[in-house]
């Protein structure tokens, strides 16, 4: 779905497509329209996910968690595509930092399972096969086989972990990019990966950012101080980190056929995993 098609769907939903300003084009086409943000689902098959996200937003609102708020409780459906409406946030006062994420995660991690809403498990490794298949001949078959072997070893290891924190609702993609710092403080802006699983999943994300993606150690320390615990102290951290590294490596592979930079980044990541070098710098893609 390109921008033109997304605008056609907006118009079919009865919205002023000509007045909409494109904000992002990824899994959804996201538009600003007056005091609303409108998300157009890329595929008709994501309608259940869109409806789930609206229900989730209502639950977070009832729990007082600072997060984006839905403007309608049900998705619109236009030409089969889900269209969801959200209240637009005020302009950010500054970029989000890791320390802004900590109080939001503490609020989420204190929540019980939602009544009447089933949260999925956080399947870190679920997309590996599809991403490798999309990579096709653009990657070395030996590298693909290596990642499949890693997936098959980490999946049962992760399932057998004994958590330090009580399992329950998690964000699932806990990064500063998913936080908006407005006049009233930090707000979560992406709810699509909400799950119910080990709370440690949310904390390993930033630990890996520190070790692999160049996050300033001081910024990481500010995060752990604000949260109240450093997941690296947990004996299961290496297992969840390894699973996330495997998934992140395979995710880049899908872009290799059309992008030489993606192929080079994939090869860098695989080489570091083969060598067992936990400090080789990875670059976001």
GINORKA-V729585 format. One record per residue. N is the residue number from 1. SS is DSSP state (H for helix, E for strand, L for the rest). PHI is phi as a letter, one per 30 degrees, with the letter a starting at -180 (none if undefined). OMEGA is omega in whole degrees, -180 to 180 (none if undefined). Layout:
BEGIN
N_SS_PHI_OMEGA ; N_SS_PHI_OMEGA
END
This chain:
BEGIN
1_L_none_176 ; 2_L_c_-176 ; 3_H_d_-178 ; 4_H_d_179 ; 5_H_d_179 ; 6_H_d_179 ; 7_H_d_175 ; 8_H_d_-180 ; 9_H_d_175 ; 10_H_e_-179 ; 11_H_d_180 ; 12_H_d_178 ; 13_L_d_179 ; 14_L_i_-180 ; 15_L_c_-175 ; 16_L_d_-175 ; 17_H_d_-178 ; 18_H_d_-178 ; 19_H_c_-176 ; 20_L_d_179 ; 21_E_c_-177 ; 22_E_d_177 ; 23_E_c_-177 ; 24_E_a_178 ; 25_E_b_-179 ; 26_L_b_175 ; 27_L_d_173 ; 28_E_b_165 ; 29_E_c_-174 ; 30_E_c_-177 ; 31_E_b_167 ; 32_E_c_-179 ; 33_E_b_-176 ; 34_L_i_180 ; 35_L_c_179 ; 36_E_c_164 ; 37_E_c_-176 ; 38_E_c_178 ; 39_E_c_179 ; 40_E_c_-180 ; 41_E_d_-177 ; 42_L_d_-172 ; 43_L_b_177 ; 44_H_e_-178 ; 45_H_d_-177 ; 46_H_d_179 ; 47_H_e_178 ; 48_H_e_179 ; 49_H_d_179 ; 50_H_d_179 ; 51_H_d_178 ; 52_H_d_-179 ; 53_H_d_178 ; 54_H_d_177 ; 55_H_d_178 ; 56_H_d_179 ; 57_H_d_178 ; 58_H_d_178 ; 59_H_d_179 ; 60_H_d_177 ; 61_H_d_-180 ; 62_H_d_180 ; 63_L_d_178 ; 64_L_i_179 ; 65_L_d_178 ; 66_L_d_-178 ; 67_E_a_177 ; 68_L_e_-177 ; 69_L_c_179 ; 70_E_d_177 ; 71_L_d_177 ; 72_L_b_-175 ; 73_L_d_178 ; 74_L_b_176 ; 75_L_d_165 ; 76_E_d_176 ; 77_E_b_-179 ; 78_E_b_-178 ; 79_L_h_177 ; 80_L_i_-176 ; 81_E_c_175 ; 82_E_d_176 ; 83_E_b_-179 ; 84_E_c_-176 ; 85_E_c_-176 ; 86_E_b_175 ; 87_E_d_-179 ; 88_L_d_-180 ; 89_L_d_174 ; 90_L_d_-180 ; 91_L_e_177 ; 92_L_d_178 ; 93_L_d_177 ; 94_E_a_176 ; 95_L_d_178 ; 96_L_d_178 ; 97_L_b_179 ; 98_H_e_-179 ; 99_H_d_178 ; 100_H_d_-178 ; 101_H_d_-172 ; 102_H_e_-179 ; 103_H_d_177 ; 104_H_d_179 ; 105_H_d_177 ; 106_H_d_179 ; 107_H_d_-180 ; 108_H_d_-176 ; 109_H_d_175 ; 110_L_c_-176 ; 111_L_d_170 ; 112_L_d_174 ; 113_L_d_-178 ; 114_L_d_177 ; 115_L_d_177 ; 116_L_i_-179 ; 117_L_b_180 ; 118_L_c_177 ; 119_L_d_179 ; 120_L_d_170 ; 121_L_d_177 ; 122_L_d_-176 ; 123_L_d_-178 ; 124_L_e_-170 ; 125_L_c_-174 ; 126_L_d_-178 ; 127_L_c_-173 ; 128_H_e_-176 ; 129_H_d_-179 ; 130_H_d_-178 ; 131_H_d_178 ; 132_H_d_177 ; 133_H_d_178 ; 134_H_d_179 ; 135_H_d_176 ; 136_H_h_-177 ; 137_H_d_-179 ; 138_H_d_178 ; 139_L_b_179 ; 140_L_d_178 ; 141_H_e_179 ; 142_H_d_177 ; 143_H_d_178 ; 144_H_d_179 ; 145_H_d_179 ; 146_H_d_-180 ; 147_H_d_176 ; 148_H_d_178 ; 149_H_d_177 ; 150_H_d_178 ; 151_H_e_-176 ; 152_H_d_177 ; 153_H_d_-177 ; 154_H_d_-177 ; 155_H_e_178 ; 156_H_d_179 ; 157_H_d_179 ; 158_H_d_-180 ; 159_H_d_-176 ; 160_L_c_-176 ; 161_L_d_171 ; 162_L_c_-174 ; 163_L_d_172 ; 164_L_d_179 ; 165_L_c_178 ; 166_L_d_-180 ; 167_L_d_180 ; 168_E_l_-177 ; 169_E_e_176 ; 170_E_b_177 ; 171_L_d_176 ; 172_L_j_178 ; 173_L_b_-169 ; 174_L_d_179 ; 175_L_b_179 ; 176_H_e_-180 ; 177_H_d_180 ; 178_H_c_177 ; 179_E_b_177 ; 180_E_c_-180 ; 181_E_c_179 ; 182_E_c_-179 ; 183_L_e_-178 ; 184_L_c_176 ; 185_E_j_-176 ; 186_E_d_-180 ; 187_E_b_174 ; 188_E_d_-177 ; 189_L_c_-179 ; 190_L_b_-176 ; 191_L_c_-169 ; 192_L_d_-176 ; 193_L_c_179 ; 194_L_e_-175 ; 195_E_b_170 ; 196_E_b_-173 ; 197_E_a_176 ; 198_L_d_177 ; 199_L_d_-180 ; 200_H_d_176 ; 201_H_e_-177 ; 202_H_d_-175 ; 203_H_c_178 ; 204_H_d_-179 ; 205_H_e_-178 ; 206_H_d_175 ; 207_H_d_178 ; 208_H_d_177 ; 209_H_d_178 ; 210_H_d_-173 ; 211_H_d_-173 ; 212_H_c_-169 ; 213_L_c_173 ; 214_L_i_176 ; 215_L_d_180 ; 216_L_e_179 ; 217_H_e_178 ; 218_H_d_178 ; 219_H_d_177 ; 220_H_d_179 ; 221_H_d_177 ; 222_H_d_177 ; 223_H_d_-177 ; 224_H_d_178 ; 225_H_d_-180 ; 226_H_d_180 ; 227_H_d_179 ; 228_L_j_-179 ; 229_L_a_177 ; 230_L_c_-176 ; 231_H_d_180 ; 232_H_d_176 ; 233_H_d_-176 ; 234_L_d_-177 ; 235_L_d_178 ; 236_L_d_-175 ; 237_H_e_-177 ; 238_H_d_-180 ; 239_H_d_179 ; 240_H_d_177 ; 241_H_d_180 ; 242_H_d_177 ; 243_H_d_-180 ; 244_H_d_177 ; 245_H_d_179 ; 246_H_d_180 ; 247_H_d_-178 ; 248_H_d_178 ; 249_H_d_180 ; 250_H_d_180 ; 251_H_d_179 ; 252_H_d_-176 ; 253_H_e_-177 ; 254_L_d_-180 ; 255_L_c_-175 ; 256_L_d_-177 ; 257_L_e_-175 ; 258_L_c_-173 ; 259_L_b_180 ; 260_H_d_179 ; 261_H_d_177 ; 262_H_d_179 ; 263_H_d_179 ; 264_H_d_179 ; 265_H_d_177 ; 266_H_e_-178 ; 267_H_d_177 ; 268_H_d_-177 ; 269_H_d_180 ; 270_H_d_-179 ; 271_H_d_-179 ; 272_H_d_178 ; 273_H_d_178 ; 274_H_d_-177 ; 275_H_d_-177 ; 276_L_i_-179 ; 277_L_c_-175 ; 278_L_d_-175 ; 279_L_c_177 ; 280_L_d_-176 ; 281_L_d_171 ; 282_L_c_-178 ; 283_L_c_179 ; 284_L_e_-178 ; 285_L_b_none
END
